[in-house]
Amino acid sequence: MGREIKHVPLGFEWELHKTWKGYINPYCKPCPQCEGGCSKAFRAVEKHTNKLMWDSHSVRCCPEYAQITTYLAGRKPGIGSHDSIDAMNAVGRLGELAGLPEGWDVCPHCQGEGIDPVVFEAYEAWEPYDPPQGDGWQVWETVSGGSPISPIFATSDELVDWLVAKGNSRKAAEGFVQDEWAPSAVMVGGKMYSGIESCALPRGMGEQG
């Protein structure tokens, strides 16, 4: 899970581990007539096609079966079976074979947007915004949109001490405070270094995740 430092006011109040309101579109209201912008026909066909495409045993053991799924997906299966993209492509191919018109797989109510048309204009116009800036030092996670995961400290040294108390090495904590960011993980020589501990590594080492 990625980490970053945000400089917020010392008196800033927001619940820890709760996504900041400025990163959540308040107009994100799902379309009441579909799931994810797809038509009911698409979802019905998808339910059965998924079983066909994800039958890894048949794909591996029956060449004729694999030939059929490859035709529907437009590409050969990966390791074991097809993936979700292949399954989606298969639904589209079946629609073509059946002679269905373009757009048969899209919800007519929301035109495939997946958002209630009543609020779609406001949904599109809304823009995310960061928390207020200040002199404080606070650690945020960056995976769930962004939420604070530490108290607010007046100085970087206080933050370093807190990170060390949480089990991070001082070198890693100091490197993180200097960079003000850490990846979810870094792989070096087959060993995984997660989060803040990866900041103790020499710059440029490893593959970030």
C-alpha angles and dihedrals in degrees: 000000000000121000132202137173120240123193106223133164113282089240095048112137123202128136115260117249091015117120111249112256091233090065096053119078105225090204095059095122114156120236107266093219104050148024115247095341096296124128121248089248091056093050092048093052091041092058091062097035091056090060090051096048097041097050093114094177093058093042090054099040105035118057092192091053091049090049091056094047091045090053092050094045096043091230141055120273120264124229107329101346146345122294134232092273090055090049091052092048089051091058090052092049091051090052090053092049090050091052095241116167122255111277096029088127095054126090107250092208098060098017091238097305094114090219126109106262089223091070101023096104092052090044091055094044096051117100127196120245135197126240116268117285124241146138097284127106118225134165117230131186115229104201105079093047091282135306136170117256103176140049118264114263128201094217139028090239091060090051092050091052091050092050091050090050087054090059103269120131115252091240091055093045092050091047091051093049090049094050094034088213140071130186124236090254144338126213116213123172092341093307122114119225111192131208119318095003089069087067089073090066122096112268115272097022123132138359116290123227 
